[in-house]
Amino acid sequence: MRADLRYIGLCAGLGLALGWIPSLLHGPIAAKFQILHIDGSAVWAWHVARSSIGLWVGVVGVPHAWYLRGPLCGFLVMLPLTLVSFAMPGCGFP
């Protein structure tokens, strides 16, 4: 039980630390939302989702191998926001 808690803590900590790297390198930016009269603080949804992937990898137990859980959890966490991005004018495919 104690090892499980340490594993969850390690995954959550790595997710919080490494989840900010994409935010520093690319968007979304608040100005994209403000053009459509949407509050620019909506970009926090992407920041929180990216940072929570590590926590989900630690908490979810299926599949057992972490290297399979990582991409699966990342896909499932980012899918709703990806659909929002595709619906935004100027994002996605032309």
ChimeraX commands (.cxc) that place a marker at each C-alpha (Angstrom):
marker #1 position 0.00,0.00,0.00 radius 0.5
marker #1 position 2.80,2.38,0.90 radius 0.5
marker #1 position 4.63,1.66,-2.37 radius 0.5
marker #1 position 1.42,2.40,-4.29 radius 0.5
marker #1 position 1.11,5.81,-2.63 radius 0.5
marker #1 position 4.73,6.61,-3.44 radius 0.5
marker #1 position 4.16,5.57,-7.06 radius 0.5
marker #1 position 1.05,7.76,-7.33 radius 0.5
marker #1 position 2.93,10.66,-5.75 radius 0.5
marker #1 position 5.86,10.21,-8.13 radius 0.5
marker #1 position 3.59,10.09,-11.18 radius 0.5
marker #1 position 1.61,13.13,-10.01 radius 0.5
marker #1 position 4.79,15.08,-9.25 radius 0.5
marker #1 position 6.32,14.29,-12.63 radius 0.5
marker #1 position 3.07,15.20,-14.34 radius 0.5
marker #1 position 2.92,18.56,-12.57 radius 0.5
marker #1 position 6.56,19.30,-13.35 radius 0.5
marker #1 position 6.64,18.11,-16.95 radius 0.5
marker #1 position 3.08,19.12,-17.85 radius 0.5
marker #1 position 4.11,22.76,-18.08 radius 0.5
marker #1 position 6.71,22.21,-20.80 radius 0.5
marker #1 position 4.17,22.19,-23.68 radius 0.5
marker #1 position 2.60,25.35,-22.26 radius 0.5
marker #1 position 5.94,27.12,-22.51 radius 0.5
marker #1 position 6.55,25.98,-26.08 radius 0.5
marker #1 position 3.14,26.39,-27.72 radius 0.5
marker #1 position -0.46,27.50,-27.11 radius 0.5
marker #1 position -3.25,27.85,-26.90 radius 0.5
marker #1 position -3.04,31.56,-26.19 radius 0.5
marker #1 position -5.69,33.65,-24.49 radius 0.5
marker #1 position -5.97,36.08,-27.42 radius 0.5
marker #1 position -7.41,33.33,-29.63 radius 0.5
marker #1 position -10.38,33.04,-27.28 radius 0.5
marker #1 position -10.81,36.77,-26.71 radius 0.5
marker #1 position -11.35,37.33,-30.44 radius 0.5
marker #1 position -14.48,35.20,-30.10 radius 0.5
marker #1 position -15.58,37.06,-26.95 radius 0.5
marker #1 position -14.70,34.08,-24.73 radius 0.5
marker #1 position -12.82,34.72,-21.52 radius 0.5
marker #1 position -9.12,34.11,-22.15 radius 0.5
marker #1 position -8.76,32.17,-18.91 radius 0.5
marker #1 position -10.15,29.17,-20.82 radius 0.5
marker #1 position -6.54,28.26,-21.67 radius 0.5
marker #1 position -6.20,26.99,-18.10 radius 0.5
marker #1 position -8.20,23.93,-19.15 radius 0.5
marker #1 position -5.28,22.88,-21.38 radius 0.5
marker #1 position -2.70,23.61,-18.66 radius 0.5
marker #1 position -4.60,21.62,-16.03 radius 0.5
marker #1 position -5.29,18.72,-18.39 radius 0.5
marker #1 position -1.63,18.40,-19.41 radius 0.5
marker #1 position -0.48,18.58,-15.81 radius 0.5
marker #1 position -2.99,15.98,-14.62 radius 0.5
marker #1 position -1.89,13.24,-17.05 radius 0.5
marker #1 position 0.79,12.05,-14.63 radius 0.5
marker #1 position -1.76,11.77,-11.84 radius 0.5
marker #1 position -4.04,9.70,-14.06 radius 0.5
marker #1 position -1.17,7.40,-15.00 radius 0.5
marker #1 position -0.51,6.81,-11.30 radius 0.5
marker #1 position -4.14,6.30,-10.30 radius 0.5
marker #1 position -5.38,4.18,-13.21 radius 0.5
marker #1 position -4.42,0.50,-12.97 radius 0.5
marker #1 position -5.35,-0.84,-16.40 radius 0.5
marker #1 position -3.29,-1.66,-18.43 radius 0.5
marker #1 position -0.67,-2.68,-15.90 radius 0.5
marker #1 position 2.39,-1.42,-17.82 radius 0.5
marker #1 position 2.92,2.32,-17.26 radius 0.5
marker #1 position 4.27,2.83,-20.77 radius 0.5
marker #1 position 0.90,1.72,-22.14 radius 0.5
marker #1 position -1.10,3.74,-19.59 radius 0.5
marker #1 position 0.76,6.97,-20.38 radius 0.5
marker #1 position -0.32,7.37,-24.00 radius 0.5
marker #1 position -3.80,6.02,-23.23 radius 0.5
marker #1 position -4.37,8.43,-20.33 radius 0.5
marker #1 position -2.86,11.29,-22.33 radius 0.5
marker #1 position -5.18,10.59,-25.24 radius 0.5
marker #1 position -8.28,10.37,-23.06 radius 0.5
marker #1 position -7.47,13.49,-21.04 radius 0.5
marker #1 position -6.66,15.63,-24.07 radius 0.5
marker #1 position -9.42,14.35,-26.41 radius 0.5
marker #1 position -12.18,16.74,-25.23 radius 0.5
marker #1 position -9.89,19.75,-25.48 radius 0.5
marker #1 position -8.68,18.62,-28.90 radius 0.5
marker #1 position -12.27,18.63,-30.10 radius 0.5
marker #1 position -12.68,22.15,-28.70 radius 0.5
marker #1 position -9.54,23.22,-30.55 radius 0.5
marker #1 position -10.85,21.82,-33.83 radius 0.5
marker #1 position -14.07,23.80,-33.35 radius 0.5
marker #1 position -12.19,27.08,-32.91 radius 0.5
marker #1 position -11.78,29.22,-36.03 radius 0.5
marker #1 position -8.15,29.28,-37.09 radius 0.5
marker #1 position -7.33,25.93,-35.46 radius 0.5
marker #1 position -7.21,22.50,-36.96 radius 0.5
marker #1 position -7.29,21.66,-40.62 radius 0.5
marker #1 position -7.95,24.48,-43.12 radius 0.5
marker link #1:1,2 radius 0.2
marker link #1:2,3 radius 0.2
marker link #1:3,4 radius 0.2
marker link #1:4,5 radius 0.2
marker link #1:5,6 radius 0.2
marker link #1:6,7 radius 0.2
marker link #1:7,8 radius 0.2
marker link #1:8,9 radius 0.2
marker link #1:9,10 radius 0.2
marker link #1:10,11 radius 0.2
marker link #1:11,12 radius 0.2
marker link #1:12,13 radius 0.2
marker link #1:13,14 radius 0.2
marker link #1:14,15 radius 0.2
marker link #1:15,16 radius 0.2
marker link #1:16,17 radius 0.2
marker link #1:17,18 radius 0.2
marker link #1:18,19 radius 0.2
marker link #1:19,20 radius 0.2
marker link #1:20,21 radius 0.2
marker link #1:21,22 radius 0.2
marker link #1:22,23 radius 0.2
marker link #1:23,24 radius 0.2
marker link #1:24,25 radius 0.2
marker link #1:25,26 radius 0.2
marker link #1:26,27 radius 0.2
marker link #1:27,28 radius 0.2
marker link #1:28,29 radius 0.2
marker link #1:29,30 radius 0.2
marker link #1:30,31 radius 0.2
marker link #1:31,32 radius 0.2
marker link #1:32,33 radius 0.2
marker link #1:33,34 radius 0.2
marker link #1:34,35 radius 0.2
marker link #1:35,36 radius 0.2
marker link #1:36,37 radius 0.2
marker link #1:37,38 radius 0.2
marker link #1:38,39 radius 0.2
marker link #1:39,40 radius 0.2
marker link #1:40,41 radius 0.2
marker link #1:41,42 radius 0.2
marker link #1:42,43 radius 0.2
marker link #1:43,44 radius 0.2
marker link #1:44,45 radius 0.2
marker link #1:45,46 radius 0.2
marker link #1:46,47 radius 0.2
marker link #1:47,48 radius 0.2
marker link #1:48,49 radius 0.2
marker link #1:49,50 radius 0.2
marker link #1:50,51 radius 0.2
marker link #1:51,52 radius 0.2
marker link #1:52,53 radius 0.2
marker link #1:53,54 radius 0.2
marker link #1:54,55 radius 0.2
marker link #1:55,56 radius 0.2
marker link #1:56,57 radius 0.2
marker link #1:57,58 radius 0.2
marker link #1:58,59 radius 0.2
marker link #1:59,60 radius 0.2
marker link #1:60,61 radius 0.2
marker link #1:61,62 radius 0.2
marker link #1:62,63 radius 0.2
marker link #1:63,64 radius 0.2
marker link #1:64,65 radius 0.2
marker link #1:65,66 radius 0.2
marker link #1:66,67 radius 0.2
marker link #1:67,68 radius 0.2
marker link #1:68,69 radius 0.2
marker link #1:69,70 radius 0.2
marker link #1:70,71 radius 0.2
marker link #1:71,72 radius 0.2
marker link #1:72,73 radius 0.2
marker link #1:73,74 radius 0.2
marker link #1:74,75 radius 0.2
marker link #1:75,76 radius 0.2
marker link #1:76,77 radius 0.2
marker link #1:77,78 radius 0.2
marker link #1:78,79 radius 0.2
marker link #1:79,80 radius 0.2
marker link #1:80,81 radius 0.2
marker link #1:81,82 radius 0.2
marker link #1:82,83 radius 0.2
marker link #1:83,84 radius 0.2
marker link #1:84,85 radius 0.2
marker link #1:85,86 radius 0.2
marker link #1:86,87 radius 0.2
marker link #1:87,88 radius 0.2
marker link #1:88,89 radius 0.2
marker link #1:89,90 radius 0.2
marker link #1:90,91 radius 0.2
marker link #1:91,92 radius 0.2
marker link #1:92,93 radius 0.2
marker link #1:93,94 radius 0.2
view
